[in-house]
Amino acid sequence: MLTIKYPSENTVVKDWKALLDEIVVAYKMEEVSTLKHSILEEDDAKVTGEKDITDYLKDLKKSVEDWRAPGCGI
């Protein structure tokens, strides 16, 4: 499961939630006020910072869309 911890909710965090809901993957979002930067963890991957997390999620969306394309995946 993909987990994102963030210091406070903002428009970027809301955009992440919308993207994850759109691609329908299991995720957990957790506000942790003591954090200085957002952190994404998924399996062995660990990504820190809004820009890098956004890039990671965009790549994930592309992978999911490619997998779901006709003739791919299932």
Distance bins in CASP14 RR format, pairs under 12 A and 6 or more apart:
PFRMAT RR
TARGET T0000
AUTHOR 0000-0000-0000
RMODE 2
METHOD distances of the structure
MODEL  1
1 20 0 0 0 0 0 1 0 0 0 0 0
1 25 0 0 0 0 1 0 0 0 0 0 0
1 26 1 0 1 0 0 0 0 0 0 0 0
1 27 1 0 0 1 0 0 0 0 0 0 0
1 28 1 0 0 1 0 0 0 0 0 0 0
1 29 0 0 0 0 0 1 0 0 0 0 0
1 30 0 0 0 0 0 1 0 0 0 0 0
1 40 0 0 0 0 0 1 0 0 0 0 0
1 41 0 0 0 0 1 0 0 0 0 0 0
1 42 1 0 0 1 0 0 0 0 0 0 0
1 43 0 0 0 0 1 0 0 0 0 0 0
2 16 0 0 0 0 1 0 0 0 0 0 0
2 17 0 0 0 0 0 1 0 0 0 0 0
2 19 0 0 0 0 0 1 0 0 0 0 0
2 20 1 0 0 1 0 0 0 0 0 0 0
2 23 0 0 0 0 0 1 0 0 0 0 0
2 24 0 0 0 0 0 1 0 0 0 0 0
2 25 1 0 0 1 0 0 0 0 0 0 0
2 26 1 0 0 1 0 0 0 0 0 0 0
2 27 1 0 1 0 0 0 0 0 0 0 0
2 28 1 0 0 1 0 0 0 0 0 0 0
2 29 0 0 0 0 1 0 0 0 0 0 0
2 30 0 0 0 0 0 1 0 0 0 0 0
2 39 0 0 0 0 0 1 0 0 0 0 0
2 40 1 0 0 1 0 0 0 0 0 0 0
2 41 1 0 0 1 0 0 0 0 0 0 0
2 42 1 0 1 0 0 0 0 0 0 0 0
2 43 0 0 0 0 1 0 0 0 0 0 0
2 45 0 0 0 0 1 0 0 0 0 0 0
2 46 0 0 0 0 0 1 0 0 0 0 0
2 47 0 0 0 0 0 1 0 0 0 0 0
2 53 0 0 0 0 0 1 0 0 0 0 0
2 56 0 0 0 0 1 0 0 0 0 0 0
2 57 0 0 0 0 1 0 0 0 0 0 0
2 60 1 0 0 1 0 0 0 0 0 0 0
2 61 0 0 0 0 0 1 0 0 0 0 0
2 64 0 0 0 0 0 1 0 0 0 0 0
3 16 0 0 0 0 0 1 0 0 0 0 0
3 20 0 0 0 0 0 1 0 0 0 0 0
3 25 0 0 0 0 0 1 0 0 0 0 0
3 26 0 0 0 0 1 0 0 0 0 0 0
3 27 1 0 0 1 0 0 0 0 0 0 0
3 28 1 0 1 0 0 0 0 0 0 0 0
3 29 1 0 0 1 0 0 0 0 0 0 0
3 30 1 0 0 1 0 0 0 0 0 0 0
3 32 0 0 0 0 0 1 0 0 0 0 0
3 38 0 0 0 0 0 1 0 0 0 0 0
3 39 0 0 0 0 1 0 0 0 0 0 0
3 40 1 0 0 1 0 0 0 0 0 0 0
3 41 1 0 1 0 0 0 0 0 0 0 0
3 42 1 0 0 1 0 0 0 0 0 0 0
3 43 0 0 0 0 0 1 0 0 0 0 0
3 45 0 0 0 0 0 1 0 0 0 0 0
3 46 0 0 0 0 0 1 0 0 0 0 0
3 47 0 0 0 0 0 1 0 0 0 0 0
3 53 0 0 0 0 0 1 0 0 0 0 0
4 12 0 0 0 0 0 1 0 0 0 0 0
4 13 1 0 0 1 0 0 0 0 0 0 0
4 14 0 0 0 0 0 1 0 0 0 0 0
4 15 0 0 0 0 0 1 0 0 0 0 0
4 16 1 0 0 1 0 0 0 0 0 0 0
4 17 0 0 0 0 1 0 0 0 0 0 0
4 19 0 0 0 0 0 1 0 0 0 0 0
4 20 0 0 0 0 1 0 0 0 0 0 0
4 25 0 0 0 0 0 1 0 0 0 0 0
4 27 1 0 0 1 0 0 0 0 0 0 0
4 28 1 0 0 1 0 0 0 0 0 0 0
4 29 1 0 1 0 0 0 0 0 0 0 0
4 30 1 0 0 1 0 0 0 0 0 0 0
4 31 0 0 0 0 1 0 0 0 0 0 0
4 32 0 0 0 0 0 1 0 0 0 0 0
4 35 0 0 0 0 0 1 0 0 0 0 0
4 37 0 0 0 0 0 1 0 0 0 0 0
4 38 1 0 0 1 0 0 0 0 0 0 0
4 39 1 0 0 1 0 0 0 0 0 0 0
4 40 1 0 1 0 0 0 0 0 0 0 0
4 41 1 0 0 1 0 0 0 0 0 0 0
4 42 0 0 0 0 1 0 0 0 0 0 0
4 45 0 0 0 0 0 1 0 0 0 0 0
4 46 0 0 0 0 0 1 0 0 0 0 0
4 47 0 0 0 0 1 0 0 0 0 0 0
4 48 0 0 0 0 0 1 0 0 0 0 0
4 49 0 0 0 0 0 1 0 0 0 0 0
4 50 0 0 0 0 0 1 0 0 0 0 0
4 52 0 0 0 0 0 1 0 0 0 0 0
4 53 1 0 0 1 0 0 0 0 0 0 0
4 54 0 0 0 0 0 1 0 0 0 0 0
4 56 0 0 0 0 1 0 0 0 0 0 0
4 57 0 0 0 0 1 0 0 0 0 0 0
4 60 0 0 0 0 0 1 0 0 0 0 0
5 13 0 0 0 0 0 1 0 0 0 0 0
5 16 0 0 0 0 0 1 0 0 0 0 0
5 27 0 0 0 0 0 1 0 0 0 0 0
5 28 0 0 0 0 1 0 0 0 0 0 0
5 29 0 0 0 0 1 0 0 0 0 0 0
5 30 1 0 1 0 0 0 0 0 0 0 0
5 31 1 0 0 1 0 0 0 0 0 0 0
5 32 1 0 1 0 0 0 0 0 0 0 0
5 33 0 0 0 0 0 1 0 0 0 0 0
5 34 0 0 0 0 1 0 0 0 0 0 0
5 35 1 0 0 1 0 0 0 0 0 0 0
5 36 0 0 0 0 0 1 0 0 0 0 0
5 37 0 0 0 0 1 0 0 0 0 0 0
5 38 1 0 0 1 0 0 0 0 0 0 0
5 39 1 0 1 0 0 0 0 0 0 0 0
5 40 0 0 0 0 1 0 0 0 0 0 0
5 41 1 0 0 1 0 0 0 0 0 0 0
5 46 0 0 0 0 0 1 0 0 0 0 0
5 47 0 0 0 0 0 1 0 0 0 0 0
5 48 0 0 0 0 0 1 0 0 0 0 0
5 49 0 0 0 0 0 1 0 0 0 0 0
5 53 0 0 0 0 0 1 0 0 0 0 0
6 12 0 0 0 0 1 0 0 0 0 0 0
6 13 1 0 1 0 0 0 0 0 0 0 0
6 14 0 0 0 0 0 1 0 0 0 0 0
6 15 0 0 0 0 0 1 0 0 0 0 0
6 16 0 0 0 0 1 0 0 0 0 0 0
6 17 0 0 0 0 0 1 0 0 0 0 0
6 28 0 0 0 0 0 1 0 0 0 0 0
6 29 1 0 0 1 0 0 0 0 0 0 0
6 30 1 0 0 1 0 0 0 0 0 0 0
6 31 1 0 0 1 0 0 0 0 0 0 0
6 32 1 0 0 1 0 0 0 0 0 0 0
6 33 0 0 0 0 1 0 0 0 0 0 0
6 34 0 0 0 0 0 1 0 0 0 0 0
6 35 1 0 0 1 0 0 0 0 0 0 0
6 36 0 0 0 0 0 1 0 0 0 0 0
6 37 0 0 0 0 1 0 0 0 0 0 0
6 38 1 0 1 0 0 0 0 0 0 0 0
6 39 1 0 0 1 0 0 0 0 0 0 0
6 40 0 0 0 0 1 0 0 0 0 0 0
6 48 0 0 0 0 0 1 0 0 0 0 0
6 49 0 0 0 0 1 0 0 0 0 0 0
6 50 0 0 0 0 1 0 0 0 0 0 0
6 53 0 0 0 0 1 0 0 0 0 0 0
7 13 0 0 0 0 1 0 0 0 0 0 0
7 30 0 0 0 0 0 1 0 0 0 0 0
7 31 1 0 0 1 0 0 0 0 0 0 0
7 32 1 0 0 1 0 0 0 0 0 0 0
7 33 1 0 0 1 0 0 0 0 0 0 0
7 34 1 0 0 1 0 0 0 0 0 0 0
7 35 1 0 1 0 0 0 0 0 0 0 0
7 36 1 0 0 1 0 0 0 0 0 0 0
7 37 1 0 0 1 0 0 0 0 0 0 0
7 38 1 0 0 1 0 0 0 0 0 0 0
7 39 0 0 0 0 1 0 0 0 0 0 0
7 48 0 0 0 0 0 1 0 0 0 0 0
7 49 0 0 0 0 0 1 0 0 0 0 0
7 50 0 0 0 0 0 1 0 0 0 0 0
8 14 0 0 0 0 0 1 0 0 0 0 0
8 29 0 0 0 0 0 1 0 0 0 0 0
8 30 0 0 0 0 0 1 0 0 0 0 0
8 31 1 0 0 1 0 0 0 0 0 0 0
8 32 0 0 0 0 1 0 0 0 0 0 0
8 33 1 0 0 1 0 0 0 0 0 0 0
8 34 0 0 0 0 0 1 0 0 0 0 0
8 35 0 0 0 0 1 0 0 0 0 0 0
8 36 0 0 0 0 0 1 0 0 0 0 0
8 37 0 0 0 0 0 1 0 0 0 0 0
8 38 0 0 0 0 1 0 0 0 0 0 0
8 50 0 0 0 0 0 1 0 0 0 0 0
9 15 0 0 0 0 0 1 0 0 0 0 0
9 16 0 0 0 0 0 1 0 0 0 0 0
9 17 0 0 0 0 1 0 0 0 0 0 0
9 29 0 0 0 0 1 0 0 0 0 0 0
9 30 0 0 0 0 0 1 0 0 0 0 0
9 31 1 0 0 1 0 0 0 0 0 0 0
9 32 0 0 0 0 0 1 0 0 0 0 0
9 33 0 0 0 0 0 1 0 0 0 0 0
9 38 0 0 0 0 0 1 0 0 0 0 0
10 16 0 0 0 0 0 1 0 0 0 0 0
10 17 0 0 0 0 0 1 0 0 0 0 0
10 31 0 0 0 0 0 1 0 0 0 0 0
10 38 0 0 0 0 1 0 0 0 0 0 0
10 50 0 0 0 0 1 0 0 0 0 0 0
11 17 0 0 0 0 0 1 0 0 0 0 0
11 18 0 0 0 0 0 1 0 0 0 0 0
11 50 0 0 0 0 0 1 0 0 0 0 0
11 54 0 0 0 0 0 1 0 0 0 0 0
12 18 0 0 0 0 0 1 0 0 0 0 0
12 19 0 0 0 0 0 1 0 0 0 0 0
12 29 0 0 0 0 0 1 0 0 0 0 0
12 37 0 0 0 0 0 1 0 0 0 0 0
12 38 1 0 0 1 0 0 0 0 0 0 0
12 49 0 0 0 0 1 0 0 0 0 0 0
12 50 1 0 1 0 0 0 0 0 0 0 0
12 51 0 0 0 0 1 0 0 0 0 0 0
12 52 0 0 0 0 0 1 0 0 0 0 0
12 53 0 0 0 0 1 0 0 0 0 0 0
12 54 1 0 0 1 0 0 0 0 0 0 0
12 57 0 0 0 0 0 1 0 0 0 0 0
13 19 0 0 0 0 0 1 0 0 0 0 0
13 20 0 0 0 0 0 1 0 0 0 0 0
13 27 0 0 0 0 0 1 0 0 0 0 0
13 29 1 0 0 1 0 0 0 0 0 0 0
13 30 0 0 0 0 0 1 0 0 0 0 0
13 31 0 0 0 0 1 0 0 0 0 0 0
13 32 0 0 0 0 0 1 0 0 0 0 0
13 35 0 0 0 0 0 1 0 0 0 0 0
13 38 1 0 0 1 0 0 0 0 0 0 0
13 40 0 0 0 0 0 1 0 0 0 0 0
13 49 0 0 0 0 0 1 0 0 0 0 0
13 50 0 0 0 0 1 0 0 0 0 0 0
13 53 0 0 0 0 1 0 0 0 0 0 0
13 54 0 0 0 0 0 1 0 0 0 0 0
13 57 0 0 0 0 0 1 0 0 0 0 0
14 20 0 0 0 0 0 1 0 0 0 0 0
14 21 0 0 0 0 0 1 0 0 0 0 0
14 29 0 0 0 0 1 0 0 0 0 0 0
15 21 0 0 0 0 0 1 0 0 0 0 0
15 22 0 0 0 0 0 1 0 0 0 0 0
15 29 0 0 0 0 0 1 0 0 0 0 0
15 38 0 0 0 0 0 1 0 0 0 0 0
15 50 0 0 0 0 1 0 0 0 0 0 0
15 53 0 0 0 0 0 1 0 0 0 0 0
15 54 1 0 0 1 0 0 0 0 0 0 0
15 57 0 0 0 0 1 0 0 0 0 0 0
15 58 0 0 0 0 0 1 0 0 0 0 0
15 61 0 0 0 0 0 1 0 0 0 0 0
16 22 0 0 0 0 0 1 0 0 0 0 0
16 23 0 0 0 0 0 1 0 0 0 0 0
16 25 0 0 0 0 0 1 0 0 0 0 0
16 27 0 0 0 0 1 0 0 0 0 0 0
16 28 0 0 0 0 0 1 0 0 0 0 0
16 29 1 0 0 1 0 0 0 0 0 0 0
16 38 0 0 0 0 1 0 0 0 0 0 0
16 40 0 0 0 0 1 0 0 0 0 0 0
16 47 0 0 0 0 0 1 0 0 0 0 0
16 49 0 0 0 0 0 1 0 0 0 0 0
16 50 0 0 0 0 1 0 0 0 0 0 0
16 51 0 0 0 0 0 1 0 0 0 0 0
16 53 1 0 0 1 0 0 0 0 0 0 0
16 54 1 0 0 1 0 0 0 0 0 0 0
16 55 0 0 0 0 0 1 0 0 0 0 0
16 56 0 0 0 0 1 0 0 0 0 0 0
16 57 1 0 0 1 0 0 0 0 0 0 0
16 58 0 0 0 0 0 1 0 0 0 0 0
16 60 0 0 0 0 0 1 0 0 0 0 0
16 61 0 0 0 0 0 1 0 0 0 0 0
17 23 0 0 0 0 0 1 0 0 0 0 0
17 25 0 0 0 0 0 1 0 0 0 0 0
17 27 0 0 0 0 1 0 0 0 0 0 0
17 28 0 0 0 0 0 1 0 0 0 0 0
17 29 1 0 0 1 0 0 0 0 0 0 0
17 30 0 0 0 0 0 1 0 0 0 0 0
17 31 0 0 0 0 0 1 0 0 0 0 0
17 53 0 0 0 0 0 1 0 0 0 0 0
17 57 0 0 0 0 0 1 0 0 0 0 0
18 27 0 0 0 0 0 1 0 0 0 0 0
18 29 0 0 0 0 0 1 0 0 0 0 0
18 57 0 0 0 0 0 1 0 0 0 0 0
18 61 0 0 0 0 0 1 0 0 0 0 0
19 25 0 0 0 0 1 0 0 0 0 0 0
19 27 0 0 0 0 1 0 0 0 0 0 0
19 29 0 0 0 0 0 1 0 0 0 0 0
19 53 0 0 0 0 0 1 0 0 0 0 0
19 54 0 0 0 0 1 0 0 0 0 0 0
19 55 0 0 0 0 0 1 0 0 0 0 0
19 56 0 0 0 0 0 1 0 0 0 0 0
19 57 1 0 1 0 0 0 0 0 0 0 0
19 58 1 0 0 1 0 0 0 0 0 0 0
19 59 0 0 0 0 0 1 0 0 0 0 0
19 60 0 0 0 0 1 0 0 0 0 0 0
19 61 1 0 0 1 0 0 0 0 0 0 0
19 62 0 0 0 0 0 1 0 0 0 0 0
19 64 0 0 0 0 0 1 0 0 0 0 0
19 65 0 0 0 0 0 1 0 0 0 0 0
20 26 0 0 0 0 1 0 0 0 0 0 0
20 27 1 0 1 0 0 0 0 0 0 0 0
20 28 0 0 0 0 1 0 0 0 0 0 0
20 29 0 0 0 0 1 0 0 0 0 0 0
20 40 0 0 0 0 0 1 0 0 0 0 0
20 42 0 0 0 0 0 1 0 0 0 0 0
20 53 0 0 0 0 0 1 0 0 0 0 0
20 54 0 0 0 0 0 1 0 0 0 0 0
20 56 0 0 0 0 0 1 0 0 0 0 0
20 57 1 0 0 1 0 0 0 0 0 0 0
20 58 0 0 0 0 0 1 0 0 0 0 0
20 60 0 0 0 0 1 0 0 0 0 0 0
20 61 0 0 0 0 1 0 0 0 0 0 0
20 64 0 0 0 0 0 1 0 0 0 0 0
21 27 0 0 0 0 1 0 0 0 0 0 0
21 29 0 0 0 0 0 1 0 0 0 0 0
21 57 0 0 0 0 0 1 0 0 0 0 0
21 61 0 0 0 0 0 1 0 0 0 0 0
22 57 0 0 0 0 0 1 0 0 0 0 0
22 58 0 0 0 0 0 1 0 0 0 0 0
22 60 0 0 0 0 0 1 0 0 0 0 0
22 61 1 0 0 1 0 0 0 0 0 0 0
22 64 0 0 0 0 1 0 0 0 0 0 0
22 65 0 0 0 0 0 1 0 0 0 0 0
23 57 0 0 0 0 1 0 0 0 0 0 0
23 58 0 0 0 0 0 1 0 0 0 0 0
23 59 0 0 0 0 0 1 0 0 0 0 0
23 60 1 0 0 1 0 0 0 0 0 0 0
23 61 1 0 1 0 0 0 0 0 0 0 0
23 62 0 0 0 0 1 0 0 0 0 0 0
23 63 0 0 0 0 1 0 0 0 0 0 0
23 64 1 0 1 0 0 0 0 0 0 0 0
23 65 1 0 0 1 0 0 0 0 0 0 0
23 66 0 0 0 0 0 1 0 0 0 0 0
23 67 0 0 0 0 0 1 0 0 0 0 0
23 68 0 0 0 0 1 0 0 0 0 0 0
24 60 0 0 0 0 0 1 0 0 0 0 0
24 61 0 0 0 0 0 1 0 0 0 0 0
24 64 0 0 0 0 1 0 0 0 0 0 0
24 65 0 0 0 0 0 1 0 0 0 0 0
24 67 0 0 0 0 0 1 0 0 0 0 0
24 68 0 0 0 0 1 0 0 0 0 0 0
25 42 0 0 0 0 1 0 0 0 0 0 0
25 57 0 0 0 0 1 0 0 0 0 0 0
25 60 1 0 0 1 0 0 0 0 0 0 0
25 61 0 0 0 0 1 0 0 0 0 0 0
25 63 0 0 0 0 0 1 0 0 0 0 0
25 64 1 0 0 1 0 0 0 0 0 0 0
25 65 0 0 0 0 0 1 0 0 0 0 0
25 67 0 0 0 0 0 1 0 0 0 0 0
25 68 0 0 0 0 0 1 0 0 0 0 0
26 42 0 0 0 0 1 0 0 0 0 0 0
26 43 0 0 0 0 0 1 0 0 0 0 0
26 60 0 0 0 0 0 1 0 0 0 0 0
27 40 0 0 0 0 1 0 0 0 0 0 0
27 41 0 0 0 0 0 1 0 0 0 0 0
27 42 0 0 0 0 1 0 0 0 0 0 0
27 53 0 0 0 0 0 1 0 0 0 0 0
27 57 0 0 0 0 1 0 0 0 0 0 0
27 60 0 0 0 0 0 1 0 0 0 0 0
28 40 0 0 0 0 0 1 0 0 0 0 0
28 41 0 0 0 0 1 0 0 0 0 0 0
28 42 0 0 0 0 0 1 0 0 0 0 0
29 38 0 0 0 0 1 0 0 0 0 0 0
29 39 0 0 0 0 0 1 0 0 0 0 0
29 40 0 0 0 0 0 1 0 0 0 0 0
29 41 0 0 0 0 0 1 0 0 0 0 0
29 53 0 0 0 0 0 1 0 0 0 0 0
29 57 0 0 0 0 0 1 0 0 0 0 0
30 38 0 0 0 0 0 1 0 0 0 0 0
30 39 0 0 0 0 1 0 0 0 0 0 0
30 40 0 0 0 0 0 1 0 0 0 0 0
30 41 0 0 0 0 0 1 0 0 0 0 0
31 38 0 0 0 0 0 1 0 0 0 0 0
31 39 0 0 0 0 0 1 0 0 0 0 0
32 38 0 0 0 0 1 0 0 0 0 0 0
32 39 0 0 0 0 1 0 0 0 0 0 0
35 48 0 0 0 0 1 0 0 0 0 0 0
35 49 0 0 0 0 1 0 0 0 0 0 0
35 50 0 0 0 0 0 1 0 0 0 0 0
36 48 0 0 0 0 1 0 0 0 0 0 0
36 49 0 0 0 0 1 0 0 0 0 0 0
36 50 0 0 0 0 0 1 0 0 0 0 0
37 46 0 0 0 0 0 1 0 0 0 0 0
37 47 0 0 0 0 0 1 0 0 0 0 0
37 48 1 0 1 0 0 0 0 0 0 0 0
37 49 1 0 1 0 0 0 0 0 0 0 0
37 50 1 0 0 1 0 0 0 0 0 0 0
37 51 0 0 0 0 0 1 0 0 0 0 0
37 52 0 0 0 0 1 0 0 0 0 0 0
37 53 0 0 0 0 1 0 0 0 0 0 0
38 46 0 0 0 0 0 1 0 0 0 0 0
38 47 0 0 0 0 1 0 0 0 0 0 0
38 48 1 0 0 1 0 0 0 0 0 0 0
38 49 1 0 1 0 0 0 0 0 0 0 0
38 50 1 0 1 0 0 0 0 0 0 0 0
38 51 0 0 0 0 1 0 0 0 0 0 0
38 52 0 0 0 0 1 0 0 0 0 0 0
38 53 1 0 1 0 0 0 0 0 0 0 0
38 54 0 0 0 0 1 0 0 0 0 0 0
38 56 0 0 0 0 0 1 0 0 0 0 0
38 57 0 0 0 0 0 1 0 0 0 0 0
39 45 0 0 0 0 0 1 0 0 0 0 0
39 46 1 0 0 1 0 0 0 0 0 0 0
39 47 1 0 0 1 0 0 0 0 0 0 0
39 48 1 0 1 0 0 0 0 0 0 0 0
39 49 1 0 0 1 0 0 0 0 0 0 0
39 50 0 0 0 0 0 1 0 0 0 0 0
39 52 0 0 0 0 1 0 0 0 0 0 0
39 53 1 0 0 1 0 0 0 0 0 0 0
39 56 0 0 0 0 0 1 0 0 0 0 0
40 46 1 0 0 1 0 0 0 0 0 0 0
40 47 1 0 1 0 0 0 0 0 0 0 0
40 48 1 0 0 1 0 0 0 0 0 0 0
40 49 0 0 0 0 1 0 0 0 0 0 0
40 50 0 0 0 0 0 1 0 0 0 0 0
40 51 0 0 0 0 0 1 0 0 0 0 0
40 52 0 0 0 0 1 0 0 0 0 0 0
40 53 1 0 1 0 0 0 0 0 0 0 0
40 54 0 0 0 0 1 0 0 0 0 0 0
40 55 0 0 0 0 0 1 0 0 0 0 0
40 56 1 0 1 0 0 0 0 0 0 0 0
40 57 1 0 0 1 0 0 0 0 0 0 0
40 59 0 0 0 0 0 1 0 0 0 0 0
40 60 0 0 0 0 1 0 0 0 0 0 0
41 47 1 0 0 1 0 0 0 0 0 0 0
41 48 0 0 0 0 1 0 0 0 0 0 0
41 53 0 0 0 0 0 1 0 0 0 0 0
41 56 0 0 0 0 0 1 0 0 0 0 0
42 53 0 0 0 0 0 1 0 0 0 0 0
42 56 0 0 0 0 1 0 0 0 0 0 0
42 57 0 0 0 0 0 1 0 0 0 0 0
42 59 0 0 0 0 0 1 0 0 0 0 0
42 60 0 0 0 0 1 0 0 0 0 0 0
42 63 0 0 0 0 0 1 0 0 0 0 0
43 60 0 0 0 0 0 1 0 0 0 0 0
45 52 0 0 0 0 0 1 0 0 0 0 0
45 53 0 0 0 0 0 1 0 0 0 0 0
45 56 1 0 0 1 0 0 0 0 0 0 0
45 57 0 0 0 0 0 1 0 0 0 0 0
45 59 0 0 0 0 0 1 0 0 0 0 0
45 60 0 0 0 0 1 0 0 0 0 0 0
46 52 0 0 0 0 0 1 0 0 0 0 0
46 53 0 0 0 0 0 1 0 0 0 0 0
46 56 0 0 0 0 1 0 0 0 0 0 0
47 53 1 0 1 0 0 0 0 0 0 0 0
47 54 0 0 0 0 1 0 0 0 0 0 0
47 55 0 0 0 0 1 0 0 0 0 0 0
47 56 1 0 1 0 0 0 0 0 0 0 0
47 57 0 0 0 0 1 0 0 0 0 0 0
47 58 0 0 0 0 0 1 0 0 0 0 0
47 59 0 0 0 0 0 1 0 0 0 0 0
47 60 0 0 0 0 0 1 0 0 0 0 0
48 55 0 0 0 0 0 1 0 0 0 0 0
48 56 0 0 0 0 0 1 0 0 0 0 0
49 55 0 0 0 0 1 0 0 0 0 0 0
49 56 0 0 0 0 1 0 0 0 0 0 0
49 57 0 0 0 0 0 1 0 0 0 0 0
50 56 0 0 0 0 0 1 0 0 0 0 0
50 57 0 0 0 0 0 1 0 0 0 0 0
51 57 0 0 0 0 0 1 0 0 0 0 0
51 58 0 0 0 0 0 1 0 0 0 0 0
52 58 0 0 0 0 0 1 0 0 0 0 0
52 59 0 0 0 0 0 1 0 0 0 0 0
53 59 0 0 0 0 0 1 0 0 0 0 0
53 60 0 0 0 0 0 1 0 0 0 0 0
54 60 0 0 0 0 0 1 0 0 0 0 0
54 61 0 0 0 0 0 1 0 0 0 0 0
55 61 0 0 0 0 0 1 0 0 0 0 0
55 62 0 0 0 0 0 1 0 0 0 0 0
56 62 0 0 0 0 0 1 0 0 0 0 0
56 63 0 0 0 0 0 1 0 0 0 0 0
57 63 0 0 0 0 0 1 0 0 0 0 0
57 64 0 0 0 0 0 1 0 0 0 0 0
58 64 0 0 0 0 0 1 0 0 0 0 0
58 65 0 0 0 0 0 1 0 0 0 0 0
59 65 0 0 0 0 0 1 0 0 0 0 0
59 66 0 0 0 0 0 1 0 0 0 0 0
60 66 0 0 0 0 0 1 0 0 0 0 0
60 67 0 0 0 0 0 1 0 0 0 0 0
61 67 0 0 0 0 0 1 0 0 0 0 0
61 68 0 0 0 0 0 1 0 0 0 0 0
62 68 0 0 0 0 0 1 0 0 0 0 0
62 69 0 0 0 0 0 1 0 0 0 0 0
63 69 0 0 0 0 0 1 0 0 0 0 0
63 72 0 0 0 0 0 1 0 0 0 0 0
63 73 0 0 0 0 0 1 0 0 0 0 0
64 72 0 0 0 0 0 1 0 0 0 0 0
64 73 0 0 0 0 0 1 0 0 0 0 0
65 72 0 0 0 0 1 0 0 0 0 0 0
65 73 0 0 0 0 0 1 0 0 0 0 0
66 72 1 0 0 1 0 0 0 0 0 0 0
66 73 0 0 0 0 1 0 0 0 0 0 0
67 73 1 0 1 0 0 0 0 0 0 0 0
67 74 0 0 0 0 1 0 0 0 0 0 0
68 74 0 0 0 0 1 0 0 0 0 0 0
END
